[in-house]
Structure formats: structure tokens, C-alpha cells
């Protein structure tokens, strides 16, 4: 399994256990975590961060060399991370360039479609930060993928979101945001 994972970096949208619990299993993968999320988790000893992952990636040499802290930036051609806040202080989304345009993977900022469609914040200490994050997501793309909504499979029954039709081929362009 590690042979495949060498080619697949992990982009973490937040440090809750359900997003990071199995990171130690993928010993060769780079792990991209938002700088704000990481530093906030280390400085505040929050109850929302996964303690074992924080410990291992702070203290174990093999884990430390795989950790990549990122801000709002392109991390690979067609893949950009954006700061959102909301569910955790440093929650980030991942914008993926598709032939249909950028598609944000919003993590728990958009837990279900009703969050983004009804401007209904997820659990957060500050609902306004969530509304601002969802407004940013809506400004970046027309297609939004919630983190935990079973309706995703109904809305995208073939399981491929933004995939290029088989009859076409196109190079991925860099995903540069203007704001």
C-alpha cells in the first residue's frame, strides 16, 4: 500500500480525529496541514485536535519530515488550499481544478449541502465566521462537495465529480485566485 501512497499527498482540512486518525499508517506520504490550524493546535492545547497526531508529527523525525505547513497557496498544479476557519480555527478547503471549473473540498465547513444552500453554519464557536467561510466558498466555485453528506452520491451518481469526459483530454492549468 505504501508504494501507491508515495505518489498521493494527504491534504488535511482540519485536525479532528475523523480527518487524521489513520495518518500514521501512510508512512511515505507527505501531509499538508494549514499552518494556522497546526500552530493553533500546538499553542492552545485545544480539545478539538488529535493529540497523538500532534505528538507524532511534532516529535518523530520520520513524521516531521513529511509534514508540510501551508497557507492560501497552490500546492500542486490545479490544487490550491484556501483558509476558511469556521469548524476549527484553521480549517482549510482544497480547490481542485476540473474541466467544469474549480471544485472546493470544504471539509467540515460544509458538512452537508444544506449548510451551503441555506447558509446554515456547522458547529463552530462563531457562526459568523462560518457564514463568511461559506460565502468565500460560493465565490470560488459553483460545485461544492460537503464532507459528510450522503446526498453527494445522489447528486453525482457515477461518483466522479468534475471528471473530464472520456472523449476529451486537457492539461490541468494552474489554479490562481485573484483575491
C-alpha positions in Angstrom: 0.0 0.0 0.0 2.8 2.5 0.8 4.1 2.2 -2.8 0.9 3.8 -4.1 0.7 6.4 -1.3 4.2 7.7 -2.2 2.5 9.4 -5.0 -0.5 10.7 -3.2 -0.1 13.6 -0.7 -2.7 14.0 2.1 -4.3 17.4 2.4 -5.9 17.8 5.8 -8.8 20.2 6.1 -8.7 20.1 10.0 -7.2 18.2 12.8 -10.2 16.4 14.2 -9.8 12.7 14.7 -12.1 11.7 11.8 -9.7 13.6 9.4 -6.4 12.4 10.7 -6.9 9.2 12.7 -5.1 6.9 10.2 -2.3 9.3 9.0 0.4 7.2 10.7 -0.5 4.2 8.5 0.8 6.0 5.4 4.5 6.2 6.2 5.7 7.7 2.9 3.0 10.2 2.2 3.5 14.0 2.5 0.9 15.5 4.8 -0.3 19.0 4.1 -1.8 20.8 7.0 -2.8 24.5 7.3 -0.2 26.5 9.2 -2.9 28.3 11.2 -4.6 25.0 12.1 -1.3 23.4 13.2 0.1 26.4 15.1 -3.3 26.9 16.8 -3.5 23.3 17.9 0.0 23.3 19.3 -0.2 26.7 21.1 -3.7 26.3 22.7 -3.7 22.6 23.6 -7.3 22.6 22.2 -9.7 19.8 22.9 -10.5 19.7 19.2 -7.1 18.5 17.9 -6.0 14.9 17.7 -3.3 14.6 20.4 -1.5 11.5 19.1 -1.1 13.1 15.6 0.2 16.3 17.1 2.7 14.5 19.2 4.0 12.2 16.4 4.2 14.9 13.8 5.9 17.3 16.3 8.4 14.8 17.8 9.1 11.8 15.5 11.7 12.6 12.9 10.1 10.5 10.1 6.7 12.3 10.7 8.3 15.7 11.0 10.0 15.4 7.6 6.6 14.5 5.9 4.8 17.5 7.4 4.2 20.4 5.1 2.6 23.5 6.6 0.7 25.6 4.1 -1.3 28.8 3.8 -3.5 30.0 0.9 -1.4 28.6 -1.9 -1.2 26.3 -4.8 0.4 23.0 -3.6 0.4 21.3 -7.0 -0.8 22.2 -10.5 -4.6 22.5 -10.3 -4.7 22.1 -6.5 -5.0 25.0 -4.2 -5.6 25.3 -0.4 -7.6 28.2 1.0 -8.0 29.4 4.6 -11.6 29.2 5.8 -11.8 29.0 9.5 -15.2 28.0 11.0 -15.3 24.4 12.2 -11.8 24.7 13.7 -9.9 28.0 13.8 -7.6 27.0 10.9 -9.9 24.9 8.8 -8.9 24.9 5.1 -10.6 23.9 1.9 -9.0 22.4 -1.1 -9.8 23.7 -4.6 -9.4 21.2 -7.4 -9.3 22.4 -11.0 -11.6 20.4 -13.2 -12.9 20.9 -16.7 -16.0 22.3 -15.1 -14.0 24.8 -13.1 -12.7 24.8 -9.5 -14.4 22.4 -7.1 -13.8 23.0 -3.4 -13.5 20.2 -0.9 -14.6 22.2 2.0 -14.1 19.8 4.9 -16.4 20.3 7.8 -17.0 23.9 6.9 -19.7 22.5 4.7 -20.8 19.3 6.5 -23.9 18.8 4.4 -25.4 20.5 1.3 -28.0 22.3 3.5 -25.1 24.2 5.2 -24.0 25.9 2.0 -27.5 26.1 0.4 -29.3 27.5 3.4 -26.3 29.4 4.8 -26.6 27.3 7.9 -23.3 27.1 9.8 -21.9 23.9 11.1 -20.8 23.6 14.8 -18.5 26.4 15.5 -17.7 28.8 18.3 -18.6 31.7 15.9 -21.4 31.1 13.4 -20.5 34.4 11.5 -17.0 33.0 10.7 -18.8 30.0 9.2 -21.1 32.2 7.1 -18.0 34.2 5.9 -16.2 30.9 5.0 -19.3 29.7 3.1 -19.5 33.0 1.3 -15.9 32.6 0.2 -16.5 29.1 -1.0 -19.5 30.2 -3.0 -17.4 33.0 -4.6 -14.8 30.5 -5.7 -16.9 27.8 -7.3 -20.3 26.7 -8.4 -19.8 23.0 -7.4 -19.3 22.4 -3.7 -18.6 19.0 -2.1 -19.8 18.6 1.5 -17.6 16.5 3.8 -20.3 14.1 5.2 -23.5 14.3 3.1 -24.8 11.1 1.6 -26.7 13.2 -1.0 -23.3 13.6 -2.8 -23.8 10.2 -4.2 -27.3 11.1 -5.4 -26.2 14.3 -7.0 -23.1 12.6 -8.6 -24.3 9.1 -9.2 -21.3 7.9 -11.1 -19.1 9.0 -8.2 -16.9 11.3 -10.4 -17.2 15.0 -9.8 -15.8 17.3 -12.4 -14.1 14.4 -14.3 -13.2 15.1 -17.9 -15.4 13.1 -20.3 -13.6 10.1 -21.8 -13.8 11.7 -25.3 -11.6 14.7 -24.2 -8.1 15.3 -23.0 -6.9 18.5 -21.5 -3.9 19.6 -19.4 -4.5 20.9 -16.0 -3.9 24.7 -15.7 -2.6 26.3 -12.6 -5.3 27.4 -10.2 -4.6 31.1 -9.5 -7.1 33.1 -7.4 -7.5 36.8 -7.9 -8.4 37.7 -4.3 
